[in-house]
Amino acid sequence: MARILNGTDWRLMLIPLLAMVVIAMGVEWRWEILMTKRPAEVTALVLTGAAVAVCGFRVLVEDNPLVPLLFAFCLAFFLREIHFAGTSKGVYIAAALIAYWAWRWRDRLGGPVSTGRFKAWLFAAGWAYFLALLVQRRFFKHVFPDELLAWEQALVVPMEEWLEVVAHTLLLIMVFSGFSGRLKSTRAQR
């Protein structure tokens, strides 16, 4: 595990934690945009849709074994954000299949994963998705003392929705950060 995480810029892992603090403060101060789900859901669609578009373009022009995995991952999250029936659980199945696919291709993916800051953005996005999942599953209800439970109840929906937006933003940055610079040959495109 230490070999996988070697060289990762852990400061990026602070982005989701800082976002949680800002979201909590915004809810406390009654920032209207945080109190309704609609702006977060629209933003999530735009961000995940942009990630799918960028990955789709990269699949066409770039010779990088990481790109089809990224495309599948972004597409799974985009479909989940559209809220097709079955996509809530389907994203977990897709993530497991993509993880298995990545594990099978681990020798081919070593170079592309180490390109630029890709690995750091990958872990930051994963951390943000994990925190959003903890919020959605009401994990912090068991952490807060009883006198703060009403606050947790008011915070759970905005925190989960906007933390997902942060995760989707990190996903989009990750998609841009992983360019290998190896374009497909013109013979392969015909």
N, C-alpha and C positions, 0 to 999 in steps of 0.2 A: 504494500500500500504506500509506503514512504517513497518508493521509486516512482510511482504514478504521480504523486503530489509534488515531487521534487521540482523546484523552479517556479512554482505557482506563486503569483503575487497575491498574498492573503489579504492585502488591504482592500481588494475588490469585494471580499466577503462582508465587509462592513456596510456596503451599499444597502442590502436588504434590511439590516438592523437599523441603520439610520432612517430608512424609509418608514420602518415600523414606528419609530419615535415621532416622525413628522406626521404620519397618519393619525396616531393617537392624539397628538396635540391638536390637529385639525378637527378631529371629532369633538374633542373637549371644547374647542372654540366655536363649534357649530359652523364650520365651513360647509356651505351648502353643497358644493360639488362632491364632497366626500359622503354626504348623507344619503344620496340616492345611488342606486346601482347602475342606472342607465349610462351615465358618462363613462364609467369604468368599463362596462360591457362593450360600448362602441369603440373605445380606445383599444381594448384588447383585440377586437376584430381587426382593426386597422394594423396594429403591430404584428399580430400573427399572420395576417394576410400579406403584409410586406415581407415578412421572413420567408413565407412560402414562395413569393414572387422572386426574391433574390436567390433562393436556393434553386428554384426552377431554372432561372437563367444560368446559374452556375453549373447545373447538370448538363446543360446544352453546350457550354463553352469551355469548361474546365476539366482537366484530366486529374481528378483527385478522388480517391476512393471514399473519402469522408463525406463528400457532398451528397450522394444518395441517402446516406444515413441521416444527415441533417435535414434533407428534404422530407423524408418520411416522418421524422420527429416533429418538424414544424407543421406539416400537414395534419398530423394527429391532434396537435394542440389547436390548430385553426378549426378543424371539424368540431372539436369539443366546445370551442367558443361560439360556434353557430348553434350549438345545442341540438344536434341531431339526436334522435332516440338511440340510446345505447352508447353514446360517445363518452359519457362520464366514466363508466367502467372501461370502455374501450381504449381510452388514453393510457390506462395502466397496462392493458394487454399489449398495446402498441409499443409502449416504453420497454416492456420486458422482451418483446421480440426484437426490437432495435438493439437493446443491450446484448442479447444473444448474438445477433448479427455482428455487432462491433467486436464481441469476444472472439468470434470465429475469424474475423479479419484483423485481429490485433497486430499481427506482424506487418500488414499493409498499412495500417493506420498510424503507426508509431511516428513517422515523419510528419504527416499532415497535422496530427494533434499537437505536435510540438512547435508548429509554425506560429511565430509572433506571440501574442498574448491569448491565443485561442483557449488554451487549457484553463487559464485564470478566469476568463469570461464564462467558460463552461461550468466551472465549479461555483462561480457567483450566481449564475442563473439557476443551477441545480439547488443551491442553498435557498434562494428566494422561493422557488417552487415548493421546497420542503417546508419552509416556514409557513407559506400560504396553506399548505395541507394541514399543518398542525393547528393553525387558526380555524380552518374549516371544520376540523374534527373536534374542536373545542378543547384542545389539550390544555390551554392556559386557564381554563375554568378550574382545573385541579391544582394550579400553581398559585392563583390569587387567593389572598385571605377572604373570608366570607364577606367582609364589609366592602370589598371591591368587586363582588360578583355582578352587581347591577351595572357597573361600568364595563365589565367584560362583555355582558350581554348587549349593551349598546354599541360596543366596538367591534364585535365579531364579523358582521357583514361588511362594513366599510373596510376593515383591516384585511379581510380575505380578498375582496375584490381589487383593492388598490395594490396590495402586495403582489397579486397576480399580474397587474399591469407593470409593476417594477420587474417582475420575472420575465414578462414578455419583452420588455425593453432590453433587458440583459441578453435575452435570446437573440434579438435582432442585432445587437452589437456583436455577439458571438458569431453570428452568420457572416457578418462583414469582416470580422477579424481573422477568419480562417482561410483566406485566399492563399493558394499555394503558388500562384504565378505560372503554373503549367497549363497552357491552353491545349485543347485537343488539336490534333493535326487535321489539316483540311481533308485529307484522304479519309479519315475516320468519320468525318461529318457527312460525307456523301452517301 
